[in-house]
């Protein structure tokens, strides 16, 4: 068993003891400290970015880290449907910063994330080392680079996780999808897996201009967080990317309604 495995197990056991014996403030403090230690450990890892083997290693490391943090934070996802085997493009509605953490714990993948996440203290550099593909919303050149990164991941056999709405909601609707990733999926012949998430408590969603730090501190203080995830059936992408984007958006919305109902 590696040092990382031992420390991850210790972190999970510590969080469980904390959940049953201490208050929310202490619980939040331990979880925030654990997140910082995990970030410091992985920000020092240096893996060549463009080789297929490196992409697969990064996806595996990311899954392990996300699984550790999901357990340590008391996140309890109920999974409906079958998590996809790669390479696929996983497209989901977007509720906040927990979405990629939870989905990457279930499926080895390369998530596409907003550039702002790469600038978060401690966490940002670690995320960069673990294979996240960053994009500046509204910047065409950044979007093209992100799509090239997604293509490299898919060609390496690693699934790509995308939130095509481009922003977060409380889960009451699914906003129109950006079409870029659907063109990549069509060109490579990779299926798209529509996915819907719904939190039991909508205050877990991170929407609008809410500051990250106080929102995360409140969530970290909670004993548990519950949500439901439904994976749909893989969909082939045919025809124009914009039509595929709208069709898949409708399927994600259908799945979302089954969770809300």
DRENPA-3360 file (N, C-alpha, C; in nm, 2 decimals, always signed):
BEGIN
1 = XXXXXXXX = +0.08/-0.12/+0.00/+0.00/+0.00/+0.00/+0.09/+0.12/+0.00 ~ +0.06/+0.22/-0.09/+0.14/+0.34/-0.10/+0.12/+0.44/+0.01 ~ +0.21/+0.53/+0.03/+0.19/+0.64/+0.12/+0.06/+0.72/+0.10 ~ +0.03/+0.74/-0.04/-0.09/+0.81/-0.07/-0.21/+0.74/-0.03 ~ -0.21/+0.60/-0.05/-0.32/+0.52/-0.01/-0.35/+0.53/+0.14 ~ -0.24/+0.52/+0.22/-0.25/+0.53/+0.36/-0.30/+0.66/+0.41 ~ -0.25/+0.77/+0.35/-0.30/+0.90/+0.39/-0.44/+0.92/+0.35 ~ -0.48/+0.87/+0.23/-0.62/+0.88/+0.19/-0.71/+0.81/+0.28;
9 = XXXXXXXX = -0.67/+0.69/+0.32/-0.76/+0.61/+0.42/-0.77/+0.68/+0.55 ~ -0.66/+0.73/+0.60/-0.66/+0.81/+0.72/-0.75/+0.93/+0.72 ~ -0.75/+1.00/+0.60/-0.83/+1.11/+0.58/-0.98/+1.07/+0.59 ~ -1.02/+0.97/+0.53/-1.16/+0.92/+0.53/-1.20/+0.88/+0.67 ~ -1.12/+0.81/+0.74/-1.15/+0.76/+0.87/-1.16/+0.88/+0.97 ~ -1.07/+0.98/+0.95/-1.08/+1.10/+1.03/-1.21/+1.18/+1.01 ~ -1.25/+1.19/+0.88/-1.37/+1.26/+0.85/-1.49/+1.19/+0.91 ~ -1.49/+1.06/+0.91/-1.61/+0.99/+0.96/-1.62/+1.01/+1.11;
17 = XXXXXXXX = -1.50/+1.00/+1.18/-1.50/+1.02/+1.33/-1.55/+1.16/+1.36 ~ -1.50/+1.26/+1.28/-1.54/+1.39/+1.30/-1.69/+1.41/+1.28 ~ -1.75/+1.35/+1.18/-1.89/+1.36/+1.16/-1.97/+1.32/+1.27 ~ -1.93/+1.22/+1.35/-2.01/+1.16/+1.46/-1.98/+1.23/+1.59 ~ -1.86/+1.29/+1.60/-1.82/+1.33/+1.74/-1.80/+1.48/+1.75 ~ -1.79/+1.56/+1.65/-1.76/+1.70/+1.66/-1.86/+1.79/+1.58 ~ -1.86/+1.92/+1.61/-1.95/+2.01/+1.55/-1.91/+2.05/+1.41 ~ -1.99/+2.13/+1.34/-1.97/+2.16/+1.20/-1.85/+2.25/+1.18;
25 = XXXXXXXX = -1.81/+2.34/+1.27/-1.69/+2.42/+1.25/-1.57/+2.34/+1.25 ~ -1.55/+2.25/+1.34/-1.43/+2.16/+1.34/-1.43/+2.07/+1.22 ~ -1.55/+2.02/+1.19/-1.56/+1.93/+1.07/-1.51/+2.01/+0.95 ~ -1.56/+2.13/+0.93/-1.52/+2.21/+0.81/-1.37/+2.23/+0.81 ~ -1.32/+2.27/+0.93/-1.17/+2.29/+0.94/-1.09/+2.17/+0.90 ~ -1.13/+2.05/+0.95/-1.05/+1.93/+0.91/-1.06/+1.90/+0.76 ~ -1.18/+1.92/+0.71/-1.20/+1.90/+0.56/-1.12/+2.00/+0.48 ~ -1.12/+2.12/+0.51/-1.05/+2.22/+0.44/-0.90/+2.19/+0.45;
33 = XXXXXXXX = -0.85/+2.16/+0.57/-0.71/+2.12/+0.58/-0.68/+2.00/+0.50 ~ -0.76/+1.90/+0.49/-0.74/+1.78/+0.41/-0.73/+1.81/+0.26 ~ -0.82/+1.90/+0.22/-0.82/+1.95/+0.08/-0.69/+2.02/+0.05 ~ -0.64/+2.10/+0.14/-0.52/+2.17/+0.12/-0.40/+2.08/+0.11 ~ -0.39/+1.98/+0.20/-0.28/+1.88/+0.20/-0.28/+1.80/+0.07 ~ -0.40/+1.76/+0.02/-0.41/+1.68/-0.10/-0.36/+1.77/-0.22 ~ -0.40/+1.90/-0.22/-0.36/+1.98/-0.33/-0.21/+2.00/-0.33 ~ -0.15/+2.03/-0.21/-0.01/+2.05/-0.20/+0.07/+1.92/-0.25;
41 = XXXXXXXX = +0.02/+1.80/-0.21/+0.08/+1.68/-0.25/+0.09/+1.67/-0.41 ~ -0.02/+1.70/-0.47/-0.03/+1.67/-0.62/+0.01/+1.79/-0.70 ~ +0.03/+1.91/-0.65/+0.08/+2.02/-0.73/+0.22/+2.00/-0.77 ~ +0.30/+1.92/-0.69/+0.44/+1.89/-0.72/+0.46/+1.78/-0.82 ~ +0.36/+1.71/-0.85/+0.37/+1.60/-0.95/+0.39/+1.66/-1.09 ~ +0.49/+1.61/-1.16/+0.52/+1.66/-1.30/+0.51/+1.54/-1.39 ~ +0.41/+1.55/-1.48/+0.38/+1.44/-1.58/+0.37/+1.51/-1.72 ~ +0.45/+1.46/-1.82/+0.43/+1.52/-1.95/+0.28/+1.52/-1.99;
49 = XXXXXXXX = +0.24/+1.63/-2.05/+0.10/+1.65/-2.07/+0.04/+1.58/-2.20 ~ +0.12/+1.56/-2.30/+0.07/+1.53/-2.43/+0.08/+1.39/-2.47 ~ +0.13/+1.30/-2.38/+0.14/+1.16/-2.42/+0.01/+1.09/-2.38 ~ -0.02/+0.98/-2.45/-0.15/+0.91/-2.42/-0.14/+0.85/-2.28 ~ -0.02/+0.79/-2.25/+0.00/+0.73/-2.12/-0.02/+0.83/-2.01 ~ +0.04/+0.95/-2.03/+0.03/+1.05/-1.92/-0.11/+1.09/-1.90 ~ -0.19/+1.10/-2.01/-0.33/+1.14/-2.00/-0.41/+1.03/-1.92 ~ -0.38/+0.91/-1.94/-0.45/+0.80/-1.87/-0.40/+0.80/-1.72;
57 = XXXXXXXX = -0.28/+0.83/-1.69/-0.23/+0.83/-1.56/-0.30/+0.95/-1.48 ~ -0.31/+1.06/-1.55/-0.37/+1.18/-1.48/-0.51/+1.15/-1.45 ~ -0.59/+1.08/-1.54/-0.73/+1.05/-1.51/-0.74/+0.96/-1.40 ~ -0.65/+0.86/-1.38/-0.66/+0.77/-1.27/-0.62/+0.84/-1.14 ~ -0.52/+0.93/-1.14/-0.49/+1.00/-1.02/-0.60/+1.09/-0.98 ~ -0.66/+1.16/-1.08/-0.78/+1.25/-1.05/-0.89/+1.17/-0.99 ~ -0.92/+1.05/-1.04/-1.03/+0.97/-0.99/-1.00/+0.93/-0.84 ~ -0.88/+0.89/-0.81/-0.84/+0.86/-0.67/-0.86/+0.98/-0.58;
65 = XXXXXXXX = -0.81/+1.09/-0.62/-0.82/+1.21/-0.53/-0.97/+1.25/-0.51 ~ -1.05/+1.25/-0.62/-1.19/+1.28/-0.61/-1.26/+1.19/-0.52 ~ -1.23/+1.06/-0.54/-1.30/+0.96/-0.45/-1.27/+0.98/-0.31 ~ -1.15/+1.01/-0.27/-1.11/+1.04/-0.14/-1.19/+1.16/-0.08 ~ -1.19/+1.27/-0.16/-1.26/+1.39/-0.12/-1.41/+1.37/-0.10 ~ -1.47/+1.29/-0.19/-1.61/+1.26/-0.18/-1.65/+1.19/-0.05 ~ -1.57/+1.09/-0.02/-1.59/+1.02/+0.10/-1.56/+1.11/+0.23 ~ -1.45/+1.18/+0.22/-1.41/+1.27/+0.34/-1.52/+1.38/+0.36;
73 = XXXXXXXX = -1.58/+1.43/+0.26/-1.68/+1.54/+0.27/-1.82/+1.48/+0.30 ~ -1.84/+1.35/+0.32/-1.97/+1.30/+0.35/-2.07/+1.31/+0.23 ~ -2.02/+1.32/+0.11/-2.10/+1.32/-0.01/-2.15/+1.19/-0.04 ~ -2.28/+1.17/-0.05/-2.35/+1.04/-0.08/-2.43/+1.04/-0.20 ~ -2.36/+1.01/-0.32/-2.43/+1.01/-0.44/-2.51/+0.88/-0.46 ~ -2.63/+0.89/-0.50/-2.71/+0.77/-0.54/-2.71/+0.77/-0.70 ~ -2.65/+0.66/-0.75/-2.63/+0.65/-0.89/-2.73/+0.57/-0.96 ~ -2.80/+0.62/-1.06/-2.90/+0.55/-1.14/-2.84/+0.53/-1.28;
81 = XXXXXXXX = -2.86/+0.42/-1.34/-2.80/+0.39/-1.47/-2.66/+0.34/-1.45 ~ -2.59/+0.32/-1.57/-2.46/+0.26/-1.57/-2.35/+0.37/-1.60 ~ -2.26/+0.39/-1.51/-2.15/+0.48/-1.54/-2.08/+0.43/-1.67 ~ -2.05/+0.52/-1.76/-2.00/+0.48/-1.89/-1.85/+0.43/-1.88 ~ -1.82/+0.34/-1.97/-1.68/+0.30/-1.99/-1.63/+0.38/-2.11 ~ -1.51/+0.43/-2.09/-1.45/+0.52/-2.19/-1.40/+0.45/-2.32 ~ -1.37/+0.53/-2.42/-1.38/+0.68/-2.41/-1.52/+0.72/-2.46 ~ -1.58/+0.81/-2.38/-1.71/+0.87/-2.41/-1.70/+1.02/-2.38;
89 = XXXXXXXX = -1.80/+1.10/-2.43/-1.81/+1.24/-2.38/-1.93/+1.24/-2.29 ~ -1.91/+1.27/-2.16/-2.01/+1.28/-2.06/-2.06/+1.42/-2.06 ~ -2.18/+1.45/-2.09/-2.24/+1.59/-2.08/-2.34/+1.59/-1.97 ~ -2.34/+1.69/-1.88/-2.42/+1.70/-1.77/-2.47/+1.84/-1.75 ~ -2.59/+1.85/-1.68/-2.63/+1.98/-1.63/-2.53/+2.02/-1.52 ~ -2.52/+2.15/-1.49/-2.41/+2.21/-1.41/-2.48/+2.28/-1.29 ~ -2.44/+2.23/-1.17/-2.50/+2.28/-1.04/-2.40/+2.35/-0.96 ~ -2.27/+2.33/-0.98/-2.16/+2.39/-0.90/-2.03/+2.32/-0.91;
97 = XXXXXXXX = -1.94/+2.36/-0.82/-1.80/+2.30/-0.83/-1.80/+2.16/-0.78 ~ -1.90/+2.11/-0.71/-1.90/+1.97/-0.67/-1.93/+1.87/-0.79 ~ -1.99/+1.92/-0.89/-2.03/+1.83/-1.00/-1.91/+1.75/-1.06 ~ -1.80/+1.82/-1.10/-1.69/+1.75/-1.16/-1.62/+1.66/-1.06 ~ -1.61/+1.70/-0.93/-1.55/+1.62/-0.82/-1.63/+1.49/-0.81 ~ -1.76/+1.49/-0.81/-1.84/+1.37/-0.79/-1.83/+1.28/-0.91 ~ -1.85/+1.34/-1.03/-1.85/+1.26/-1.15/-1.71/+1.20/-1.18 ~ -1.61/+1.28/-1.15/-1.47/+1.22/-1.18/-1.44/+1.11/-1.08;
105 = XXXXXXXX = -1.51/+1.11/-0.96/-1.49/+1.00/-0.87/-1.55/+0.87/-0.92 ~ -1.65/+0.88/-1.01/-1.72/+0.77/-1.06/-1.66/+0.72/-1.19 ~ -1.60/+0.81/-1.27/-1.55/+0.77/-1.40/-1.42/+0.84/-1.43 ~ -1.31/+0.76/-1.46/-1.18/+0.83/-1.50/-1.21/+0.92/-1.62 ~ -1.17/+1.04/-1.61/-1.20/+1.14/-1.71/-1.11/+1.26/-1.71 ~ -1.12/+1.34/-1.81/-1.06/+1.47/-1.82/-1.17/+1.57/-1.83 ~ -1.20/+1.64/-1.72/-1.30/+1.74/-1.72/-1.26/+1.87/-1.79 ~ -1.35/+1.93/-1.85/-1.33/+2.07/-1.90/-1.39/+2.17/-1.80;
113 = XXXXXXXX = -1.30/+2.26/-1.75/-1.34/+2.35/-1.64/-1.31/+2.49/-1.68 ~ -1.38/+2.58/-1.61/-1.35/+2.73/-1.64/-1.21/+2.76/-1.59 ~ -1.15/+2.85/-1.66/-1.01/+2.89/-1.64/-0.99/+2.95/-1.49 ~ -1.10/+3.00/-1.44/-1.09/+3.06/-1.30/-1.05/+2.95/-1.20 ~ -1.09/+2.83/-1.22/-1.05/+2.72/-1.13/-0.90/+2.70/-1.12 ~ -0.83/+2.73/-1.23/-0.68/+2.71/-1.23/-0.61/+2.81/-1.15 ~ -0.68/+2.92/-1.11/-0.62/+3.02/-1.03/-0.66/+3.02/-0.88 ~ -0.74/+2.92/-0.85/-0.77/+2.90/-0.70/-0.65/+2.87/-0.63;
121 = XXXXXXXX = -0.63/+2.93/-0.51/-0.51/+2.90/-0.43/-0.50/+2.75/-0.40 ~ -0.38/+2.70/-0.41/-0.34/+2.56/-0.38/-0.41/+2.46/-0.48 ~ -0.55/+2.47/-0.49/-0.62/+2.38/-0.57/-0.59/+2.39/-0.72 ~ -0.58/+2.51/-0.77/-0.57/+2.53/-0.91/-0.45/+2.46/-0.97 ~ -0.33/+2.48/-0.91/-0.21/+2.41/-0.97/-0.22/+2.26/-0.96 ~ -0.28/+2.21/-0.86/-0.30/+2.06/-0.85/-0.40/+2.01/-0.95 ~ -0.50/+2.09/-0.98/-0.60/+2.05/-1.09/-0.53/+2.05/-1.22 ~ -0.44/+2.15/-1.24/-0.37/+2.15/-1.37/-0.28/+2.03/-1.39;
129 = XXXXXXXX = -0.22/+1.98/-1.28/-0.14/+1.86/-1.28/-0.22/+1.73/-1.30 ~ -0.35/+1.74/-1.27/-0.43/+1.61/-1.28/-0.51/+1.61/-1.41 ~ -0.48/+1.68/-1.51/-0.54/+1.66/-1.64/-0.67/+1.74/-1.67 ~ -0.71/+1.84/-1.59/-0.82/+1.92/-1.62/-0.79/+2.00/-1.74 ~ -0.89/+2.02/-1.83/-0.87/+2.10/-1.95/-0.94/+2.24/-1.92 ~ -0.87/+2.35/-1.92/-0.93/+2.47/-1.88/-0.97/+2.56/-2.00 ~ -1.07/+2.63/-1.99/-1.12/+2.72/-2.10/-1.17/+2.85/-2.05 ~ -1.14/+2.96/-2.12/-1.19/+3.09/-2.09/-1.32/+3.11/-2.17;
137 = XXXXXXXX = -1.43/+3.12/-2.09/-1.56/+3.13/-2.16/-1.56/+3.26/-2.24 ~ -1.61/+3.25/-2.36/-1.62/+3.36/-2.45/-1.50/+3.39/-2.53 ~ -1.39/+3.31/-2.51/-1.27/+3.33/-2.59/-1.26/+3.22/-2.69 ~ -1.27/+3.25/-2.82/-1.27/+3.15/-2.92/-1.14/+3.07/-2.93 ~ -1.03/+3.13/-2.91/-0.90/+3.06/-2.92/-0.89/+2.97/-2.80 ~ -0.93/+3.01/-2.68/-0.92/+2.93/-2.56/-1.02/+2.81/-2.58 ~ -1.13/+2.83/-2.64/-1.23/+2.72/-2.67/-1.17/+2.62/-2.76 ~ -1.10/+2.67/-2.87/-1.04/+2.58/-2.96/-0.93/+2.49/-2.90;
145 = XXXXXXXX = -0.85/+2.56/-2.81/-0.74/+2.48/-2.74/-0.81/+2.38/-2.65 ~ -0.92/+2.41/-2.58/-0.98/+2.31/-2.49/-1.04/+2.19/-2.57 ~ -1.09/+2.22/-2.69/-1.14/+2.11/-2.77/-1.03/+2.02/-2.82 ~ -0.91/+2.08/-2.85/-0.80/+2.00/-2.89/-0.75/+1.91/-2.77 ~ -0.75/+1.97/-2.65/-0.72/+1.89/-2.53/-0.82/+1.78/-2.51 ~ -0.95/+1.81/-2.54/-1.05/+1.70/-2.52/-1.03/+1.59/-2.63 ~ -0.99/+1.63/-2.75/-0.97/+1.53/-2.85/-0.85/+1.44/-2.82 ~ -0.74/+1.50/-2.76/-0.62/+1.42/-2.72/-0.66/+1.32/-2.61;
153 = XXXXXXXX = -0.75/+1.36/-2.52/-0.79/+1.27/-2.41/-0.87/+1.16/-2.47 ~ -0.96/+1.19/-2.56/-1.05/+1.08/-2.62/-0.96/+0.99/-2.70 ~ -0.87/+1.04/-2.78/-0.78/+0.95/-2.86/-0.69/+0.86/-2.77 ~ -0.67/+0.91/-2.64/-0.59/+0.83/-2.55/-0.68/+0.73/-2.48 ~ -0.81/+0.72/-2.51/-0.90/+0.63/-2.44/-0.96/+0.68/-2.31 ~ -0.95/+0.81/-2.29/-1.00/+0.87/-2.16/-1.13/+0.95/-2.19 ~ -1.23/+0.93/-2.11/-1.35/+1.00/-2.13/-1.33/+1.15/-2.10 ~ -1.42/+1.23/-2.16/-1.41/+1.38/-2.13/-1.54/+1.42/-2.07;
161 = XXXXXXXX = -1.54/+1.50/-1.96/-1.65/+1.54/-1.89/-1.67/+1.69/-1.92 ~ -1.79/+1.72/-1.97/-1.82/+1.86/-2.02/-1.96/+1.90/-1.96 ~ -1.97/+2.03/-1.92/-2.09/+2.09/-1.88/-2.12/+2.20/-1.99 ~ -2.19/+2.16/-2.09/-2.21/+2.25/-2.21/-2.30/+2.37/-2.19 ~ -2.37/+2.38/-2.07/-2.44/+2.50/-2.04/-2.35/+2.62/-2.03 ~ -2.23/+2.60/-1.98/-2.13/+2.71/-1.97/-2.15/+2.79/-1.84 ~ -2.25/+2.75/-1.76/-2.27/+2.82/-1.63/-2.35/+2.73/-1.54 ~ -2.37/+2.77/-1.42/-2.45/+2.68/-1.32/-2.59/+2.73/-1.30;
169 = XXXXXXXX = -2.67/+2.64/-1.26/-2.81/+2.67/-1.23/-2.85/+2.60/-1.10 ~ -2.97/+2.62/-1.05/-3.02/+2.55/-0.93/-3.08/+2.42/-0.97 ~ -3.07/+2.38/-1.09/-3.13/+2.25/-1.14/-3.27/+2.26/-1.18 ~ -3.33/+2.38/-1.19/-3.47/+2.39/-1.23/-3.49/+2.39/-1.38 ~ -3.38/+2.39/-1.46/-3.38/+2.39/-1.60/-3.25/+2.35/-1.66 ~ -3.24/+2.32/-1.79/-3.12/+2.29/-1.85/-3.10/+2.40/-1.96 ~ -3.00/+2.48/-1.95/-2.98/+2.59/-2.05/-2.93/+2.54/-2.18 ~ -2.94/+2.62/-2.29/-2.89/+2.57/-2.42/-2.74/+2.53/-2.41;
177 = XXXXXXXX = -2.71/+2.42/-2.49/-2.57/+2.37/-2.49/-2.49/+2.44/-2.59 ~ -2.36/+2.46/-2.56/-2.26/+2.50/-2.66/-2.23/+2.37/-2.74 ~ -2.20/+2.40/-2.87/-2.20/+2.28/-2.96/-2.06/+2.22/-2.99 ~ -1.95/+2.29/-2.94/-1.82/+2.25/-2.98/-1.78/+2.10/-2.96 ~ -1.81/+2.05/-2.84/-1.77/+1.92/-2.80/-1.84/+1.81/-2.89 ~ -1.96/+1.85/-2.94/-2.04/+1.75/-3.01/-1.98/+1.73/-3.15 ~ -1.91/+1.84/-3.21/-1.84/+1.82/-3.33/-1.72/+1.73/-3.31 ~ -1.65/+1.74/-3.20/-1.54/+1.65/-3.17/-1.59/+1.51/-3.16;
185 = XXXXXXXX = -1.70/+1.48/-3.09/-1.75/+1.35/-3.07/-1.79/+1.29/-3.21 ~ -1.85/+1.37/-3.29/-1.89/+1.32/-3.42/-1.77/+1.28/-3.51 ~ -1.67/+1.37/-3.51/-1.55/+1.35/-3.59/-1.48/+1.22/-3.54 ~ -1.47/+1.19/-3.41/-1.40/+1.08/-3.36/-1.49/+0.95/-3.36 ~ -1.62/+0.97/-3.38/-1.71/+0.85/-3.36/-1.73/+0.81/-3.22 ~ -1.72/+0.90/-3.13/-1.73/+0.87/-2.98/-1.87/+0.90/-2.94 ~ -1.93/+0.81/-2.86/-2.07/+0.84/-2.81/-2.07/+0.94/-2.70 ~ -2.19/+1.00/-2.69/-2.21/+1.10/-2.59/-2.31/+1.04/-2.48;
193 = XXXXXXXX = -2.28/+1.06/-2.36/-2.36/+1.00/-2.25/-2.43/+1.12/-2.18 ~ -2.56/+1.14/-2.20/-2.63/+1.24/-2.12/-2.64/+1.20/-1.98 ~ -2.62/+1.30/-1.89/-2.61/+1.28/-1.75/-2.68/+1.39/-1.67 ~ -2.76/+1.36/-1.57/-2.83/+1.46/-1.49/-2.80/+1.44/-1.35 ~ -2.79/+1.56/-1.28/-2.76/+1.56/-1.13/-2.87/+1.64/-1.07 ~ -2.90/+1.60/-0.94/-2.99/+1.68/-0.86/-2.96/+1.66/-0.71 ~ -2.93/+1.78/-0.65/-2.91/+1.77/-0.50/-3.04/+1.77/-0.42 ~ -3.03/+1.70/-0.31/-3.15/+1.70/-0.22/-3.18/+1.83/-0.17;
201 = XXXXXXXX = -3.07/+1.91/-0.15/-3.08/+2.05/-0.09/-3.03/+2.15/-0.19 ~ -3.11/+2.24/-0.25/-3.06/+2.32/-0.35/-2.96/+2.43/-0.31 ~ -2.94/+2.44/-0.18/-2.84/+2.53/-0.13/-2.70/+2.48/-0.16 ~ -2.69/+2.35/-0.19/-2.56/+2.29/-0.24/-2.52/+2.35/-0.37 ~ -2.61/+2.40/-0.45/-2.57/+2.45/-0.58/-2.49/+2.58/-0.56 ~ -2.40/+2.61/-0.65/-2.32/+2.73/-0.65/-2.35/+2.81/-0.77 ~ -2.43/+2.91/-0.75/-2.49/+2.98/-0.87/-2.46/+3.13/-0.86 ~ -2.44/+3.19/-0.98/-2.43/+3.34/-0.98/-2.30/+3.39/-0.93;
209 = XXXXXXXX = -2.30/+3.50/-0.86/-2.18/+3.56/-0.81/-2.14/+3.52/-0.67 ~ -2.20/+3.41/-0.62/-2.17/+3.37/-0.48/-2.02/+3.34/-0.46 ~ -1.96/+3.40/-0.36/-1.82/+3.38/-0.34/-1.79/+3.23/-0.31 ~ -1.68/+3.18/-0.36/-1.65/+3.04/-0.34/-1.62/+3.00/-0.20 ~ -1.53/+3.07/-0.13/-1.48/+3.03/+0.00/-1.59/+3.01/+0.10 ~ -1.68/+3.11/+0.13/-1.78/+3.10/+0.23/-1.88/+2.99/+0.19 ~ -1.91/+2.97/+0.06/-2.00/+2.87/+0.02/-1.94/+2.73/+0.05 ~ -1.82/+2.71/+0.01/-1.75/+2.58/+0.04/-1.74/+2.56/+0.19;
217 = XXXXXXXX = -1.71/+2.66/+0.27/-1.70/+2.64/+0.42/-1.83/+2.59/+0.47 ~ -1.94/+2.64/+0.42/-2.07/+2.60/+0.47/-2.10/+2.45/+0.44 ~ -2.06/+2.42/+0.31/-2.08/+2.28/+0.27/-1.99/+2.18/+0.35 ~ -1.87/+2.23/+0.38/-1.77/+2.14/+0.45/-1.82/+2.12/+0.59 ~ -1.90/+2.21/+0.65/-1.94/+2.20/+0.78/-2.06/+2.10/+0.80 ~ -2.12/+2.06/+0.69/-2.24/+1.97/+0.70/-2.19/+1.83/+0.72 ~ -2.28/+1.75/+0.79/-2.24/+1.61/+0.81/-2.24/+1.53/+0.68 ~ -2.35/+1.55/+0.60/-2.35/+1.47/+0.47/-2.42/+1.56/+0.37;
225 = XXXXXXXX = -2.39/+1.53/+0.24/-2.45/+1.59/+0.13/-2.51/+1.48/+0.04 ~ -2.64/+1.49/+0.00/-2.70/+1.39/-0.08/-2.74/+1.44/-0.21 ~ -2.72/+1.36/-0.31/-2.76/+1.39/-0.45/-2.79/+1.26/-0.53 ~ -2.86/+1.28/-0.64/-2.89/+1.17/-0.73/-2.82/+1.20/-0.86 ~ -2.76/+1.10/-0.92/-2.70/+1.11/-1.06/-2.77/+1.00/-1.14 ~ -2.81/+1.04/-1.26/-2.87/+0.95/-1.36/-2.79/+0.95/-1.49 ~ -2.73/+0.84/-1.52/-2.66/+0.83/-1.65/-2.76/+0.77/-1.75 ~ -2.76/+0.84/-1.87/-2.85/+0.79/-1.97/-2.78/+0.70/-2.06;
233 = XXXXXXXX = -2.84/+0.66/-2.17/-2.78/+0.57/-2.27/-2.69/+0.64/-2.36 ~ -2.58/+0.58/-2.40/-2.49/+0.65/-2.49/-2.56/+0.68/-2.62 ~ -2.53/+0.80/-2.67/-2.60/+0.86/-2.79/-2.49/+0.88/-2.90 ~ -2.52/+0.83/-3.02/-2.43/+0.86/-3.14/-2.46/+1.00/-3.18 ~ -2.35/+1.07/-3.22/-2.36/+1.20/-3.27/-2.36/+1.20/-3.43 ~ -2.47/+1.24/-3.49/-2.48/+1.24/-3.63/-2.54/+1.38/-3.67 ~ -2.51/+1.42/-3.79/-2.56/+1.54/-3.84/-2.48/+1.66/-3.79 ~ -2.54/+1.78/-3.80/-2.47/+1.90/-3.75/-2.46/+1.90/-3.60;
241 = XXXXXXXX = -2.35/+1.96/-3.55/-2.32/+1.96/-3.41/-2.42/+2.04/-3.33 ~ -2.48/+2.15/-3.39/-2.58/+2.23/-3.32/-2.70/+2.15/-3.30 ~ -2.74/+2.07/-3.40/-2.86/+1.98/-3.38/-2.84/+1.87/-3.28 ~ -2.72/+1.82/-3.28/-2.69/+1.72/-3.18/-2.69/+1.78/-3.04 ~ -2.63/+1.90/-3.03/-2.63/+1.97/-2.90/-2.77/+1.98/-2.84 ~ -2.87/+2.03/-2.93/-3.00/+2.05/-2.88/-3.07/+1.92/-2.85 ~ -3.04/+1.81/-2.93/-3.11/+1.68/-2.90/-3.06/+1.63/-2.77 ~ -2.93/+1.63/-2.74/-2.87/+1.58/-2.62/-2.92/+1.67/-2.50;
249 = XXXXXXXX = -2.93/+1.80/-2.52/-2.98/+1.88/-2.41/-3.12/+1.84/-2.37 ~ -3.20/+1.81/-2.47/-3.34/+1.76/-2.44/-3.33/+1.63/-2.36 ~ -3.24/+1.54/-2.39/-3.23/+1.42/-2.31/-3.18/+1.44/-2.17 ~ -3.08/+1.53/-2.15/-3.04/+1.57/-2.02/-3.15/+1.63/-1.94 ~ -3.23/+1.71/-2.00/-3.35/+1.77/-1.94/-3.45/+1.67/-1.90 ~ -3.47/+1.57/-1.99/-3.57/+1.46/-1.95/-3.52/+1.39/-1.83 ~ -3.39/+1.35/-1.83/-3.34/+1.28/-1.71/-3.35/+1.37/-1.59 ~ -3.32/+1.50/-1.60/-3.33/+1.59/-1.48/-3.47/+1.59/-1.43;
257 = XXXXX = -3.57/+1.59/-1.52/-3.71/+1.59/-1.47/-3.75/+1.47/-1.39 ~ -3.69/+1.35/-1.43/-3.72/+1.23/-1.36/-3.66/+1.24/-1.22 ~ -3.55/+1.30/-1.20/-3.49/+1.32/-1.07/-3.57/+1.42/-0.98 ~ -3.61/+1.53/-1.04/-3.68/+1.63/-0.96/-3.82/+1.57/-0.93 ~ -3.88/+1.50/-1.02/-4.01/+1.44/-0.99/-4.00/+1.34/-0.88;
% end
